[in-house]
Amino acid sequence: MIAQKLLMNPAYDDVDLIIPVPLHRRREHQRGYNQSLCVAQGISSTLKIPVNTRCLLRTQATTTQTKKGRYKRFENMKQVFSIVELASLKDKHILLVDDVITTGATLEACGIVLFEAGISKLSIATVAFAK
């Protein structure tokens, strides 16, 4: 359903790459999957845009965000993500996919490192947002 909505919006016509928000490898191992990756793969199958799980990495495990306010969430996300394969991002329009947006701290932290890597445009898709 998300992909169908994106198809109707010309702002997403030039997306080059879909990147799911990564989980730390320990958390993904505990869960058995990355929910953001599942959403990204669904979007990819409709939009016919590749998913890249190699260029944006979560390098640090963080404590849960659920009981933190906006400032603490942002502080918790500082220096958590890093970029690999810079050449695959240069001048690209990236669709960053997450499951839920609450304060935006995780997406902001990802966006910062993606722009530092030289992307030209960042779009975001999430399944839900929390009030």
C-alpha positions as CSV (number, residue, x, y, z in Angstrom):
1,M,0.0,0.0,0.0
2,I,2.9,2.4,0.7
3,A,4.4,1.7,-2.7
4,Q,1.1,2.4,-4.4
5,K,0.9,5.8,-2.6
6,L,4.5,6.6,-3.7
7,L,3.7,5.7,-7.3
8,M,1.0,8.4,-7.3
9,N,3.4,11.1,-6.1
10,P,5.9,12.5,-8.7
11,A,8.3,13.4,-6.0
12,Y,9.3,9.7,-5.8
13,D,9.7,9.2,-9.6
14,D,13.5,9.7,-9.5
15,V,14.4,7.5,-6.4
16,D,17.6,5.6,-7.2
17,L,18.0,3.4,-4.2
18,I,15.9,2.2,-1.2
19,I,17.7,1.9,2.1
20,P,16.0,0.4,5.2
21,V,17.0,1.8,8.6
22,P,19.4,-0.9,9.9
23,L,19.2,-2.7,13.2
24,H,22.4,-3.5,15.1
25,R,23.4,-7.1,14.2
26,R,22.7,-8.3,17.8
27,R,19.2,-6.9,17.8
28,E,18.5,-8.3,14.3
29,H,19.7,-11.7,15.4
30,Q,17.4,-11.6,18.5
31,R,14.4,-10.6,16.4
32,G,15.2,-12.8,13.5
33,Y,14.5,-10.0,11.0
34,N,14.6,-6.3,10.4
35,Q,11.1,-4.9,10.0
36,S,12.3,-1.9,8.1
37,L,14.0,-4.2,5.6
38,C,10.7,-6.2,5.1
39,V,8.9,-2.9,4.3
40,A,11.7,-1.8,2.0
41,Q,11.5,-5.1,0.1
42,G,7.8,-4.7,-0.4
43,I,8.2,-1.2,-1.7
44,S,11.1,-2.3,-4.0
45,S,9.0,-5.1,-5.5
46,T,6.4,-2.6,-6.6
47,L,8.6,0.4,-7.6
48,K,11.3,-1.8,-9.2
49,I,14.0,0.1,-7.3
50,P,16.8,-1.8,-5.7
51,V,17.2,-2.1,-1.9
52,N,20.7,-1.6,-0.5
53,T,21.5,-3.0,3.0
54,R,25.3,-2.7,2.7
55,C,25.9,1.0,2.6
56,L,24.3,2.3,5.8
57,L,25.3,0.4,8.9
58,R,24.3,0.7,12.6
59,T,27.7,0.4,14.3
60,Q,26.5,0.7,17.9
61,A,23.7,-1.0,19.8
62,T,21.6,1.5,21.6
63,T,19.2,1.3,24.5
64,T,15.5,1.4,23.8
65,Q,14.0,4.7,22.7
66,T,10.5,4.0,24.0
67,K,10.8,5.9,27.3
68,K,13.0,8.7,26.1
69,G,12.0,12.3,25.2
70,R,13.0,13.9,21.9
71,Y,16.4,15.3,23.1
72,K,17.4,12.0,24.7
73,R,16.4,10.1,21.6
74,F,18.5,12.4,19.4
75,E,21.5,12.0,21.8
76,N,21.0,8.2,21.9
77,M,21.3,8.2,18.1
78,K,24.5,10.3,17.7
79,Q,27.4,8.5,16.1
80,V,25.3,5.3,15.8
81,F,25.3,5.0,12.0
82,S,28.1,4.9,9.4
83,I,28.5,4.7,5.7
84,V,30.2,2.1,3.6
85,E,30.4,2.1,-0.2
86,L,30.4,5.9,-0.6
87,A,30.5,5.6,-4.4
88,S,27.1,3.8,-4.4
89,L,25.5,6.9,-2.8
90,K,27.1,9.9,-4.5
91,D,24.5,12.1,-6.1
92,K,21.7,9.6,-5.5
93,H,18.1,10.2,-4.5
94,I,17.6,7.8,-1.5
95,L,14.3,6.5,-0.1
96,L,15.0,5.8,3.6
97,V,12.5,3.3,5.0
98,D,11.6,2.8,8.7
99,D,8.7,1.1,10.4
100,V,7.6,3.9,12.8
101,I,8.5,7.5,13.2
102,T,8.1,9.0,16.7
103,T,10.4,12.0,17.1
104,G,12.4,11.4,13.9
105,A,15.7,11.1,15.8
106,T,16.7,7.8,14.1
107,L,15.8,9.1,10.6
108,E,17.6,12.3,11.3
109,A,20.7,10.5,12.4
110,C,20.6,8.3,9.2
111,G,19.9,11.4,7.1
112,I,22.9,13.2,8.4
113,V,25.4,10.5,7.5
114,L,23.7,9.9,4.1
115,F,24.1,13.6,3.2
116,E,27.7,13.6,4.5
117,A,28.2,10.7,2.0
118,G,27.1,12.9,-0.9
119,I,23.5,12.0,-1.6
120,S,21.6,14.6,-3.6
121,K,18.1,14.0,-2.1
122,L,16.5,12.2,0.7
123,S,12.9,11.0,0.9
124,I,11.4,9.0,3.8
125,A,8.7,6.4,4.0
126,T,7.4,4.9,7.2
127,V,4.5,2.6,8.0
128,A,3.2,4.6,10.9
129,F,3.9,7.6,13.1
130,A,3.4,7.9,16.8
131,K,1.9,11.0,18.4
